[in-house]
Amino acid sequence: MRTADLLLKRLNLPEKASKYYYHALKLDDNDIRVHYGVAKSLVLSKKNIDRAADHYKFVIKRDTKHHLALCELGLIYFEKKEFEKSAELIKESIKVNPKFTFGFVTMGNLLYEYGRHKNAAKYYKQALKISPNEA
């Protein structure tokens, strides 16, 4: 799995990484790290987003506090224009990890897209408080 993580995170080669993740799934189809990797590689390679969503759901079912999977699944629903589901998942990712800068920025983006600019600004400000150099 280290090779897959390297291909995905460091070299930005999601299609190659997915081959390694799928191999790892054959070895242990209950490993949430592998399911998360498969989902992330599918999203980054812009292939089969519905299958990516299924893998994120698998992760969340086994670890309800996996803030990354919650937020990533929320982003999938955001892309599908299912704003209610998206907002629910992203808010949950923030609740699980109140220092999750990306979650606050993502929620701000969602609200901004909805036309709720004042509410979006609150999330952006919170992201800046948490990580002034990242947001």
C-alpha positions as CSV (number, residue, x, y, z in Angstrom):
1,M,0.0,0.0,0.0
2,R,3.0,2.3,0.5
3,T,3.6,2.3,-3.2
4,A,0.0,3.3,-3.9
5,D,0.2,6.1,-1.4
6,L,3.4,7.4,-2.9
7,L,1.9,7.3,-6.4
8,L,-1.2,9.1,-5.3
9,K,0.1,11.7,-2.8
10,R,3.6,12.5,-3.9
11,L,3.7,11.8,-7.6
12,N,0.0,12.6,-8.4
13,L,-0.5,9.5,-10.5
14,P,-4.0,8.4,-9.4
15,E,-4.6,5.9,-12.2
16,K,-1.4,4.0,-11.4
17,A,-2.1,4.2,-7.6
18,S,-5.6,2.7,-8.1
19,K,-4.1,-0.5,-9.6
20,Y,-2.1,-0.9,-6.4
21,Y,-5.1,-0.1,-4.2
22,Y,-7.2,-2.6,-6.0
23,H,-4.5,-5.3,-5.5
24,A,-4.5,-4.4,-1.8
25,L,-8.3,-4.8,-1.7
26,K,-7.9,-8.3,-3.0
27,L,-5.6,-9.0,0.0
28,D,-7.8,-7.3,2.6
29,D,-11.2,-5.9,1.5
30,N,-12.0,-4.6,5.0
31,D,-9.1,-2.2,5.3
32,I,-10.6,1.3,5.3
33,R,-7.2,2.8,4.4
34,V,-7.3,0.9,1.1
35,H,-11.0,1.8,0.5
36,Y,-10.1,5.5,1.1
37,G,-7.2,5.2,-1.3
38,V,-9.3,3.6,-4.0
39,A,-11.9,6.4,-3.6
40,K,-9.4,9.2,-3.7
41,S,-7.6,7.8,-6.7
42,L,-11.0,7.4,-8.6
43,V,-11.9,11.0,-7.8
44,L,-8.5,12.4,-8.8
45,S,-8.5,10.4,-12.0
46,K,-12.1,11.6,-12.7
47,K,-13.2,8.1,-13.1
48,N,-16.4,6.5,-11.8
49,I,-17.3,9.0,-9.1
50,D,-20.2,6.7,-8.0
51,R,-17.8,3.9,-7.2
52,A,-15.7,6.4,-5.3
53,A,-18.7,7.4,-3.3
54,D,-19.4,3.7,-2.5
55,H,-15.8,3.4,-1.1
56,Y,-16.1,6.5,1.0
57,K,-19.4,5.2,2.4
58,F,-17.7,1.9,3.2
59,V,-15.0,3.9,5.2
60,I,-17.6,6.0,7.0
61,K,-19.7,3.0,7.9
62,R,-16.7,1.5,9.7
63,D,-15.3,4.8,11.0
64,T,-18.0,7.4,11.5
65,K,-15.3,9.9,12.6
66,H,-13.2,9.7,9.4
67,H,-13.4,13.4,8.7
68,L,-11.6,13.1,5.3
69,A,-14.0,10.5,3.9
70,L,-17.0,12.6,5.2
71,C,-15.7,15.7,3.5
72,E,-14.7,13.9,0.3
73,L,-18.1,12.3,0.0
74,G,-19.7,15.7,0.7
75,L,-17.7,17.0,-2.3
76,I,-19.0,14.3,-4.5
77,Y,-22.6,15.3,-3.6
78,F,-21.6,18.9,-4.1
79,E,-20.5,18.1,-7.7
80,K,-23.8,16.2,-8.2
81,K,-25.7,19.4,-7.0
82,E,-27.1,17.5,-4.0
83,F,-26.4,20.4,-1.7
84,E,-28.4,19.2,1.3
85,K,-26.4,15.9,1.5
86,S,-23.2,17.7,0.8
87,A,-23.7,20.2,3.6
88,E,-24.7,17.6,6.1
89,L,-21.5,15.5,5.4
90,I,-19.2,18.5,5.4
91,K,-20.6,19.9,8.6
92,E,-20.1,16.4,10.2
93,S,-16.5,16.4,9.1
94,I,-16.0,19.7,10.8
95,K,-17.8,18.5,13.9
96,V,-15.6,15.4,14.1
97,N,-12.4,17.5,13.6
98,P,-13.0,21.2,14.6
99,K,-9.5,22.0,13.3
100,F,-10.1,20.7,9.8
101,T,-9.3,23.8,7.8
102,F,-10.3,22.2,4.5
103,G,-13.7,21.4,5.9
104,F,-14.4,25.0,6.8
105,V,-13.2,26.2,3.4
106,T,-15.3,23.6,1.6
107,M,-18.4,24.5,3.6
108,G,-17.7,28.2,2.8
109,N,-17.5,27.3,-0.9
110,L,-20.8,25.4,-0.7
111,L,-22.6,28.2,1.0
112,Y,-21.1,30.7,-1.4
113,E,-22.4,28.7,-4.3
114,Y,-25.8,28.6,-2.6
115,G,-25.7,32.4,-2.5
116,R,-25.4,32.6,1.3
117,H,-22.4,34.8,1.2
118,K,-22.6,36.0,4.9
119,N,-22.7,32.4,6.2
120,A,-19.9,31.5,3.8
121,A,-17.8,34.3,5.2
122,K,-18.2,32.8,8.7
123,Y,-16.7,29.5,7.6
124,Y,-13.9,31.3,5.7
125,K,-13.0,33.3,8.8
126,Q,-13.0,30.2,11.0
127,A,-10.6,28.6,8.5
128,L,-8.3,31.6,8.8
129,K,-8.4,31.4,12.6
130,I,-7.4,27.8,12.5
131,S,-4.7,28.0,9.8
132,P,-3.9,31.6,8.9
133,N,-1.2,30.5,6.4
134,E,-3.2,27.7,4.8
135,A,-6.7,29.1,4.1
